[in-house]
Amino acid sequence: MGTREYKEGLLESLRDPEEASDYLSGAFEDGDPEVILLAIRDVVEAQGGIGQVSKKANLNRESLYRGLSENGNPKLKSLCQLFKAMGFSLSVQPHGT
């Protein structure tokens, strides 16, 4: 299976909110900011892309694109709006649970 087929399969699975939630949770558990941003980008892409999701989140498309780029550093406020627009909430729990 090639990279393109893998990516298409991943994006298809991430359209399911439970799959996307598990994927994002795994990225946050990893703790690497680059992994977290990649996971967020994948879920955004699966949910229609930056343009569609930025409108739904009431965020500037260009700012969101920059914030989620490989070298991005999105603001917490933007992430909260983004997750809410995609149907997710953020939570904190003790390590190891």
Buried (B, 14 or more C-beta within 10 A) or exposed (E): EEEEEEEEEBBEBBEEEEBBBEBBEEBBEEEEEEBBBBBBBBBBBBBBEBEBBBEBBEBEBEBBBEBBEEEBEBEEEBBEBBBBBBEBEEEEEEEEE
